[in-house]
Structures are given as structure tokens and as C-alpha cells.
């Protein structure tokens, strides 16, 4: 088994400051802030695509989120009543991740002098 998709996914997440975490199964996932809880990106669809899992509490909330994701360019793969799985190419991934609040803020680079002992 090759890990080309996993290595590319992790490197893409580090290069673009995505919120990379370890999932329940031990594989890397990208999670959003609490506002978009129920969404996460994962690898496993090869070198060209990334998976997006979306889950909402009710059918109405999910259908609204589903329509927004399709407008953003996500390709529906498996759709249920309150959850779905989408495919996203690496070219379209960064704008979608920004809208779902999965990108961390830039570090300020300030050297806190008051933390250092004199």
C-alpha cells in the first residue's frame, strides 16, 4: 500500500496552515473552528482528490449546507439524510477550506520580550 495521498495531504495542510489533527482512527484530518462543527477534510481518494465529510443535525440544515457545498465546487459522492461525503480537487480545496474556517491565522512573529528572564 502506498501513502502518496497521505503524504501529499499532510504537506498541503502544513503549507497552507490548515488545522491538521489526528482523527479517531489515527489518520490525519483537517477540522474547522466550532462554527462549522460537523465538517472535516480527509485523505484517501488518491493523489488528485480530498474527501469532505459533512454532517448536520436535521435534514433541513443539511440540505442547505449541501446546496452551498455544491455551489462552491464540491462533487457529491455519497449523500444521506443528514450527512454526506464530497470529493474536492486540490486546485479547489483552499478557497473551500477558507470559507469553512479551516485555515489558521498567520502568526504575528512578535518576540515577547516580557517572557524572557533578564
N, C-alpha and C positions, 0 to 999 in steps of 0.2 A: 504494500500500500504506500503510495507517495503522499507527502504532505505539502505539495506545492501550493494548494489552495490555502492551507492553514498558514504557511509562512508568508504568503503574499497578503493575506488578510491582516495578520498582525503587523506587518511592515506598513501597510496602508494606514492602519489605525494609528500607529505611532507617528508617522509622517504628517498626518492631518489632525493630530491632537484629539482623536476620538476617545470617548470614555470606555476604554477596554477593561473588561472584567472577566473573571472565570465563571462560567455557568455552573449549574448544578451537576452536570455530567462531566465537568472538568475541561470542557472546550472553551476557547475564547469567544466572548460575545461583546457587543457594543451596546451599552444601555443609555437611555436618555435621563434627563432630570425628572423629578417627581411629577411635573406637569403632564408628561407623556408616558406615564407608567402603563405598562402593558405592551410596549413595543420593544423589540430588540433585534439587532442585526447579528447574523451568524454566518460562518463559512460552511462549506460542504457542498457547494454547487459547482465546483471546478475552479479553474483559473479565471474565468470570464464573468462569473456572476456571484452575487452575495444574496443570502436569504434575509428576508424581513418577516418577523413574526409579529402579528398584531392581534390583540385581544381586548375586548371591551365587555362591560357588564350586561348590556342589553342589546337586542337586535337593532334598535333604532340608532344607538350610539355607534355600533359597529358599521352599519350601512353608511352613515355619514362619514366615518373615518375611511371606509373602503373607497367611496367616491373621491375623496380628497387624494388618497394614495394613487389611484388610477390616473387622476389628472396630473399628478406630479411625475408620472412616468413609470410607476411600479407595474410589473407584469403579474397578474394574479395566477397563482399556481394551484393552491387548494383553498377553497373558501367554504367556511361553515356558517353556522348561525351567528355566533358571537366571536369567532376567531378566524384568522386567515394566514396564509403563507404566500409571500410575494417574492419574485425574482427581480434583482436590480443589477444592472451592469456597473462595472467600476467607473465608467465615464459619467453616469448619472448619480452616483452614490453621494458625493459630497454635498450638493445642494439639498438633497433629501435629508441627509443627516443634520444639516444646519437647521432646517425647518423643524425637525423633530427634537431639537435641543440636545444632540448627541456630541457636539463639539465643545471641548473645554475652552475657557477663556485663555487668552495669551498671558503668559507670566509677565509680571511687571519688570523683573530684573533688578529691582531695588535691593541694595545691600543694606540690611537693617543694622545700623551701627549700634543701636541701643541694646542689641542682643549679645554683642561681643563684650567680654570682660576686659577691663583695662589693666 
